[in-house]
Amino acid sequence: MNNRRRMTGVVTSNKMTKTVVVEITRVFRHPLYRKVVHSSKRVKAHDEIGCQIGDQVQIVESRPLSRDKRWVVESVVKREIRTADTGVADLKVEIVSEETEANDDSA
């Protein structure tokens, strides 16, 4: 195993060709004030696998591939299962039920 840094993050954008934006979040306690601090960093990573938005991926540092890219997607830890109609079906059911109730009342 090599001694390159490896981090885990969530893919937030895949609109570029062979590049994804990965958001790395970390939670730690401030050393002096003892308050919980949430920090996040967004990095661009080279993607040959074909990651989707919401996937949890492991990235590894590499040589500079472009002006902004210094990371490569090593593996997908967890796939995000997304559907195009998330929440739309419930809305349609409510609208249809309201229409049928209105029709029943007028008849």
FENKADA-V241601 format. One record per run of one state. SS is the DSSP state (@ for helix, = for strand, . for the rest). FROM is the first residue (numbers start at 1). LEN is the number of residues. If there is no record, write none. Layout:
# FENKADA-V241601
SS_FROM_LEN + SS_FROM_LEN
This chain:
# FENKADA-V241601
._1_5 + =_6_11 + ._17_2 + =_19_11 + ._30_6 + =_36_11 + ._47_9 + =_56_6 + ._62_9 + =_71_8 + ._79_9 + @_88_19 + ._107_1
